[in-house]
Amino acid sequence: MKGQNHETATFKNPIVSGLHPDPSICRVGNDYYLVASSFEWFPGIPVFHSKDLMYWQQIGYVLNRPSQLQMKDRLKHSNSRTCTCY
């Protein structure tokens, strides 16, 4: 949070409020990204961003268009991409 003194900050679990089961976190440089299962909810698979693993902001969804739900023949491998598998 802007203006927050992180040296004296405390946190409570869960660090991301709401229903976000099966969280998975990855680090890219100094940034952390978290995705979680969303099951039948759509848009699906929320994506969160953090710089410090304590303060998270939702930045979007992996699945945000109905056309993305039809996965047959659409899965491609690329060394330059990060993919979420489910």
VOSERO-400708 format. One record per atom (N, C-alpha, C): x, y, z; atom name. Coordinates in Angstrom, 3 decimals, padded with zeros to 6 digits. Each point is the difference from the previous one (the first is absolute). Layout:
<rs>
{c1->X c2->Y c3->Z name->CA} .
...
</rs>
This chain:
<rs>
{c1->000.829 c2->-001.171 c3->000.000 name->N} .
{c1->-000.829 c2->001.171 c3->000.000 name->CA} .
{c1->000.875 c2->001.236 c3->000.000 name->C} .
{c1->-000.405 c2->000.967 c3->-000.744 name->N} .
{c1->000.767 c2->001.227 c3->-000.096 name->CA} .
{c1->000.069 c2->000.683 c3->001.362 name->C} .
{c1->001.200 c2->000.421 c3->000.384 name->N} .
{c1->000.180 c2->000.686 c3->001.259 name->CA} .
{c1->000.119 c2->-000.924 c3->001.198 name->C} .
{c1->-000.147 c2->-001.294 c3->-000.194 name->N} .
{c1->000.090 c2->-000.968 c3->001.090 name->CA} .
{c1->001.455 c2->-000.238 c3->000.350 name->C} .
{c1->000.330 c2->000.024 c3->001.287 name->N} .
{c1->001.349 c2->-000.321 c3->000.454 name->CA} .
{c1->000.106 c2->-001.516 c3->000.071 name->C} .
{c1->000.643 c2->-000.604 c3->-000.969 name->N} .
{c1->000.050 c2->-001.455 c3->-000.095 name->CA} .
{c1->000.861 c2->-000.629 c3->001.082 name->C} .
{c1->000.905 c2->000.752 c3->000.610 name->N} .
{c1->000.837 c2->-000.567 c3->001.052 name->CA} .
{c1->-000.804 c2->-000.306 c3->001.252 name->C} .
{c1->-001.065 c2->000.738 c3->000.263 name->N} .
{c1->-000.816 c2->-000.232 c3->001.186 name->CA} .
{c1->-001.364 c2->-000.585 c3->-000.345 name->C} .
{c1->-000.231 c2->-000.303 c3->-001.256 name->N} .
{c1->-001.301 c2->-000.502 c3->-000.438 name->CA} .
{c1->-000.225 c2->-001.422 c3->000.491 name->C} .
{c1->-001.233 c2->-000.300 c3->000.306 name->N} .
{c1->-000.393 c2->-001.365 c3->000.330 name->CA} .
{c1->-001.103 c2->-000.413 c3->-000.963 name->C} .
{c1->-000.263 c2->-001.278 c3->-000.051 name->N} .
{c1->-001.042 c2->-000.483 c3->-000.891 name->CA} .
{c1->-000.790 c2->-001.086 c3->000.690 name->C} .
{c1->-001.184 c2->-000.269 c3->-000.536 name->N} .
{c1->-000.850 c2->-001.083 c3->000.474 name->CA} .
{c1->-000.255 c2->-000.931 c3->-001.168 name->C} .
{c1->-000.106 c2->-001.269 c3->000.292 name->N} .
{c1->-000.409 c2->-000.953 c3->-001.019 name->CA} .
{c1->-001.511 c2->-000.022 c3->-000.071 name->C} .
{c1->-000.616 c2->-000.169 c3->-001.115 name->N} .
{c1->000.672 c2->-000.125 c3->-001.296 name->CA} .
{c1->000.465 c2->001.366 c3->-000.502 name->C} .
{c1->001.108 c2->000.011 c3->-000.719 name->N} .
{c1->000.526 c2->001.263 c3->-000.519 name->CA} .
{c1->-000.814 c2->000.498 c3->-001.182 name->C} .
{c1->-000.718 c2->-000.893 c3->-000.672 name->N} .
{c1->-000.924 c2->000.381 c3->-001.074 name->CA} .
{c1->-001.392 c2->-000.384 c3->000.491 name->C} .
{c1->-000.844 c2->000.997 c3->000.258 name->N} .
{c1->-001.325 c2->-000.303 c3->000.545 name->CA} .
{c1->-000.910 c2->-000.585 c3->-001.076 name->C} .
{c1->-000.983 c2->-000.746 c3->000.446 name->N} .
{c1->-000.935 c2->-000.608 c3->-000.927 name->CA} .
{c1->000.304 c2->-001.467 c3->-000.226 name->C} .
{c1->-000.683 c2->-000.589 c3->-000.958 name->N} .
{c1->000.162 c2->-001.414 c3->-000.333 name->CA} .
{c1->001.047 c2->-000.134 c3->-001.103 name->C} .
{c1->001.209 c2->-000.421 c3->000.365 name->N} .
{c1->001.089 c2->-000.175 c3->-000.962 name->CA} .
{c1->000.763 c2->-001.285 c3->000.323 name->C} .
{c1->-000.617 c2->-001.171 c3->-000.253 name->N} .
{c1->000.647 c2->-001.272 c3->000.326 name->CA} .
{c1->001.124 c2->-000.342 c3->-000.970 name->C} .
{c1->000.850 c2->-000.911 c3->000.441 name->N} .
{c1->001.093 c2->-000.539 c3->-000.821 name->CA} .
{c1->000.927 c2->001.092 c3->-000.524 name->C} .
{c1->000.452 c2->000.930 c3->000.841 name->N} .
{c1->000.842 c2->001.085 c3->-000.517 name->CA} .
{c1->001.347 c2->-000.507 c3->-000.496 name->C} .
{c1->000.494 c2->000.648 c3->-001.014 name->N} .
{c1->001.321 c2->-000.288 c3->-000.553 name->CA} .
{c1->000.697 c2->001.333 c3->-000.235 name->C} .
{c1->001.252 c2->000.114 c3->000.469 name->N} .
{c1->000.744 c2->001.256 c3->-000.103 name->CA} .
{c1->001.257 c2->-000.227 c3->-000.822 name->C} .
{c1->000.309 c2->000.957 c3->-000.858 name->N} .
{c1->001.283 c2->-000.023 c3->-000.704 name->CA} .
{c1->000.629 c2->001.389 c3->000.091 name->C} .
{c1->001.323 c2->000.023 c3->-000.092 name->N} .
{c1->000.736 c2->001.262 c3->000.056 name->CA} .
{c1->000.601 c2->000.283 c3->-001.359 name->C} .
{c1->-000.118 c2->001.245 c3->-000.438 name->N} .
{c1->000.623 c2->000.477 c3->-001.232 name->CA} .
{c1->000.777 c2->001.250 c3->000.394 name->C} .
{c1->001.319 c2->-000.127 c3->000.109 name->N} .
{c1->000.809 c2->001.121 c3->000.468 name->CA} .
{c1->-000.362 c2->000.345 c3->001.427 name->C} .
{c1->-000.404 c2->001.238 c3->000.239 name->N} .
{c1->-000.394 c2->000.458 c3->001.334 name->CA} .
{c1->-001.507 c2->-000.029 c3->000.215 name->C} .
{c1->-000.732 c2->-000.599 c3->-000.921 name->N} .
{c1->-001.458 c2->-000.044 c3->000.071 name->CA} .
{c1->-000.478 c2->-001.421 c3->000.265 name->C} .
{c1->-001.099 c2->-000.104 c3->000.739 name->N} .
{c1->-000.627 c2->-001.283 c3->000.291 name->CA} .
{c1->-001.400 c2->-000.008 c3->-000.601 name->C} .
{c1->-000.387 c2->-001.151 c3->-000.548 name->N} .
{c1->-001.323 c2->-000.167 c3->-000.592 name->CA} .
{c1->-000.653 c2->-001.222 c3->000.632 name->C} .
{c1->-001.266 c2->000.131 c3->000.330 name->N} .
{c1->-000.760 c2->-001.071 c3->000.620 name->CA} .
{c1->-001.233 c2->-000.268 c3->-000.852 name->C} .
{c1->-000.266 c2->-001.260 c3->-000.269 name->N} .
{c1->-001.242 c2->-000.406 c3->-000.659 name->CA} .
{c1->-000.694 c2->-001.001 c3->000.913 name->C} .
{c1->-001.311 c2->-000.099 c3->-000.126 name->N} .
{c1->-000.772 c2->-000.908 c3->000.845 name->CA} .
{c1->-001.111 c2->-000.644 c3->-000.818 name->C} .
{c1->-000.446 c2->-001.154 c3->000.469 name->N} .
{c1->-001.131 c2->-000.675 c3->-000.645 name->CA} .
{c1->-001.252 c2->000.846 c3->000.144 name->C} .
{c1->-000.847 c2->-000.062 c3->-000.994 name->N} .
{c1->-001.279 c2->000.714 c3->000.087 name->CA} .
{c1->-001.174 c2->-000.915 c3->-000.333 name->C} .
{c1->000.290 c2->-001.244 c3->-000.363 name->N} .
{c1->-001.003 c2->-001.012 c3->-000.289 name->CA} .
{c1->-001.038 c2->000.511 c3->-000.987 name->C} .
{c1->-001.279 c2->000.036 c3->000.380 name->N} .
{c1->-001.036 c2->000.376 c3->-000.968 name->CA} .
{c1->-000.174 c2->001.507 c3->-000.135 name->C} .
{c1->000.712 c2->000.785 c3->000.740 name->N} .
{c1->-000.140 c2->001.453 c3->-000.092 name->CA} .
{c1->000.658 c2->000.513 c3->-001.268 name->C} .
{c1->-000.619 c2->000.979 c3->-000.606 name->N} .
{c1->000.547 c2->000.601 c3->-001.220 name->CA} .
{c1->-000.212 c2->001.499 c3->000.075 name->C} .
{c1->000.988 c2->000.828 c3->-000.310 name->N} .
{c1->001.292 c2->-000.374 c3->-000.547 name->CA} .
{c1->000.779 c2->-000.873 c3->000.975 name->C} .
{c1->000.934 c2->-000.774 c3->-000.531 name->N} .
{c1->000.665 c2->-001.016 c3->000.790 name->CA} .
{c1->001.486 c2->000.205 c3->000.208 name->C} .
{c1->000.494 c2->-000.635 c3->001.044 name->N} .
{c1->001.398 c2->-000.007 c3->000.415 name->CA} .
{c1->000.506 c2->001.432 c3->000.225 name->C} .
{c1->-000.334 c2->000.589 c3->001.153 name->N} .
{c1->000.452 c2->001.352 c3->000.293 name->CA} .
{c1->001.520 c2->000.074 c3->000.123 name->C} .
{c1->000.565 c2->001.127 c3->-000.422 name->N} .
{c1->001.447 c2->000.244 c3->000.058 name->CA} .
{c1->000.241 c2->001.188 c3->000.928 name->C} .
{c1->000.914 c2->-000.187 c3->000.958 name->N} .
{c1->000.362 c2->001.053 c3->000.946 name->CA} .
{c1->001.481 c2->000.327 c3->-000.153 name->C} .
{c1->000.387 c2->001.215 c3->000.381 name->N} .
{c1->001.392 c2->000.456 c3->-000.073 name->CA} .
{c1->000.422 c2->000.546 c3->001.361 name->C} .
{c1->001.276 c2->-000.239 c3->000.358 name->N} .
{c1->000.560 c2->000.531 c3->001.240 name->CA} .
{c1->001.485 c2->000.263 c3->-000.191 name->C} .
{c1->000.511 c2->000.963 c3->000.729 name->N} .
{c1->001.445 c2->000.259 c3->000.033 name->CA} .
{c1->000.640 c2->-000.612 c3->001.238 name->C} .
{c1->-000.820 c2->-000.348 c3->001.024 name->N} .
{c1->000.567 c2->-000.408 c3->001.284 name->CA} .
{c1->-000.647 c2->-001.241 c3->000.622 name->C} .
{c1->-000.887 c2->-000.678 c3->-000.697 name->N} .
{c1->-000.712 c2->-001.187 c3->000.476 name->CA} .
{c1->-000.990 c2->000.280 c3->001.131 name->C} .
{c1->-000.174 c2->001.267 c3->000.394 name->N} .
{c1->-000.970 c2->000.348 c3->001.041 name->CA} .
{c1->-001.188 c2->000.762 c3->-000.553 name->C} .
{c1->000.241 c2->000.903 c3->-000.910 name->N} .
{c1->-001.046 c2->000.857 c3->-000.555 name->CA} .
{c1->-000.242 c2->-000.399 c3->-001.446 name->C} .
{c1->-001.216 c2->-000.465 c3->-000.286 name->N} .
{c1->-000.352 c2->-000.529 c3->-001.311 name->CA} .
{c1->-001.082 c2->000.852 c3->-000.638 name->C} .
{c1->000.102 c2->000.172 c3->-001.310 name->N} .
{c1->-001.016 c2->000.719 c3->-000.765 name->CA} .
{c1->-000.422 c2->-000.878 c3->-001.168 name->C} .
{c1->-001.304 c2->-000.170 c3->-000.173 name->N} .
{c1->-000.467 c2->-000.775 c3->-001.147 name->CA} .
{c1->000.203 c2->000.820 c3->-001.261 name->C} .
{c1->000.636 c2->-000.631 c3->-001.008 name->N} .
{c1->000.302 c2->000.710 c3->-001.244 name->CA} .
{c1->-000.751 c2->-000.558 c3->-001.199 name->C} .
{c1->-000.769 c2->-001.053 c3->000.186 name->N} .
{c1->-000.760 c2->-000.540 c3->-001.118 name->CA} .
{c1->-000.355 c2->-001.453 c3->000.199 name->C} .
{c1->-000.353 c2->-000.637 c3->-001.118 name->N} .
{c1->-000.377 c2->-001.411 c3->-000.024 name->CA} .
{c1->000.710 c2->-000.684 c3->-001.162 name->C} .
{c1->000.328 c2->-001.275 c3->000.179 name->N} .
{c1->000.563 c2->-000.781 c3->-001.103 name->CA} .
{c1->-001.075 c2->-000.230 c3->-001.056 name->C} .
{c1->-001.188 c2->-000.375 c3->000.431 name->N} .
{c1->-001.112 c2->-000.262 c3->-000.920 name->CA} .
{c1->-001.020 c2->001.119 c3->000.146 name->C} .
{c1->-000.095 c2->000.867 c3->-001.012 name->N} .
{c1->-000.932 c2->001.124 c3->000.101 name->CA} .
{c1->-000.946 c2->000.115 c3->-001.197 name->C} .
{c1->000.065 c2->-000.964 c3->-000.913 name->N} .
{c1->-000.913 c2->-000.023 c3->-001.153 name->CA} .
{c1->-000.539 c2->-001.420 c3->-000.160 name->C} .
{c1->-001.285 c2->-000.160 c3->-000.284 name->N} .
{c1->-000.560 c2->-001.341 c3->-000.175 name->CA} .
{c1->000.750 c2->-000.827 c3->-001.046 name->C} .
{c1->000.552 c2->000.623 c3->-001.023 name->N} .
{c1->000.715 c2->-000.748 c3->-001.039 name->CA} .
{c1->001.236 c2->-000.704 c3->000.551 name->C} .
{c1->000.529 c2->000.457 c3->001.141 name->N} .
{c1->001.178 c2->-000.636 c3->000.586 name->CA} .
{c1->-000.328 c2->-001.320 c3->000.680 name->C} .
{c1->-001.263 c2->-000.293 c3->000.201 name->N} .
{c1->-000.380 c2->-001.224 c3->000.687 name->CA} .
{c1->000.073 c2->-001.219 c3->-000.906 name->C} .
{c1->000.004 c2->000.186 c3->-001.299 name->N} .
{c1->000.117 c2->-001.104 c3->-000.947 name->CA} .
{c1->001.483 c2->-000.257 c3->-000.256 name->C} .
{c1->000.593 c2->-000.961 c3->000.711 name->N} .
{c1->001.448 c2->-000.200 c3->-000.032 name->CA} .
{c1->000.470 c2->-001.009 c3->-001.052 name->C} .
{c1->-000.899 c2->-000.758 c3->-000.590 name->N} .
{c1->000.396 c2->-001.017 c3->-000.970 name->CA} .
{c1->000.787 c2->000.640 c3->-001.141 name->C} .
{c1->001.155 c2->-000.543 c3->-000.293 name->N} .
{c1->000.878 c2->000.429 c3->-001.096 name->CA} .
{c1->000.541 c2->001.426 c3->000.167 name->C} .
{c1->-000.075 c2->000.573 c3->001.198 name->N} .
{c1->000.501 c2->001.356 c3->000.212 name->CA} .
{c1->001.232 c2->000.050 c3->000.888 name->C} .
{c1->000.396 c2->-001.109 c3->000.571 name->N} .
{c1->001.156 c2->000.004 c3->000.885 name->CA} .
{c1->001.273 c2->-000.066 c3->-000.830 name->C} .
{c1->000.847 c2->000.978 c3->000.159 name->N} .
{c1->001.259 c2->000.079 c3->-000.737 name->CA} .
{c1->001.144 c2->000.146 c3->000.984 name->C} .
{c1->001.158 c2->-000.514 c3->-000.363 name->N} .
{c1->001.184 c2->000.124 c3->000.844 name->CA} .
{c1->000.866 c2->001.136 c3->-000.515 name->C} .
{c1->000.466 c2->000.828 c3->000.919 name->N} .
{c1->000.898 c2->001.090 c3->-000.364 name->CA} .
{c1->000.959 c2->000.254 c3->001.146 name->C} .
{c1->001.293 c2->000.058 c3->-000.287 name->N} .
{c1->000.997 c2->000.242 c3->001.038 name->CA} .
{c1->-000.063 c2->001.413 c3->000.545 name->C} .
{c1->-000.652 c2->000.914 c3->-000.684 name->N} .
{c1->-000.037 c2->001.389 c3->000.445 name->CA} .
{c1->-001.267 c2->000.341 c3->000.777 name->C} .
{c1->-000.819 c2->-000.984 c3->000.338 name->N} .
{c1->-001.272 c2->000.269 c3->000.676 name->CA} .
{c1->-000.095 c2->-000.771 c3->001.312 name->C} .
{c1->-000.715 c2->000.571 c3->000.940 name->N} .
{c1->-000.347 c2->-000.684 c3->001.235 name->CA} .
{c1->-001.444 c2->-000.441 c3->-000.123 name->C} .
{c1->-000.274 c2->-001.287 c3->000.231 name->N} .
{c1->-001.339 c2->-000.542 c3->-000.192 name->CA} .
{c1->-000.576 c2->-000.492 c3->001.315 name->C} .
{c1->-001.292 c2->000.110 c3->000.137 name->N} .
{c1->-000.717 c2->-000.584 c3->001.122 name->CA} .
{c1->-000.670 c2->-001.263 c3->-000.501 name->C} .
{c1->000.285 c2->-001.135 c3->000.633 name->N} .
{c1->-000.580 c2->-001.282 c3->-000.401 name->CA} .
{c1->-001.066 c2->-000.394 c3->001.004 name->C} .
{c1->-001.104 c2->-000.508 c3->-000.492 name->N} .
{c1->-001.062 c2->-000.454 c3->000.893 name->CA} .
{c1->-000.711 c2->-001.175 c3->-000.604 name->C} .
</rs>
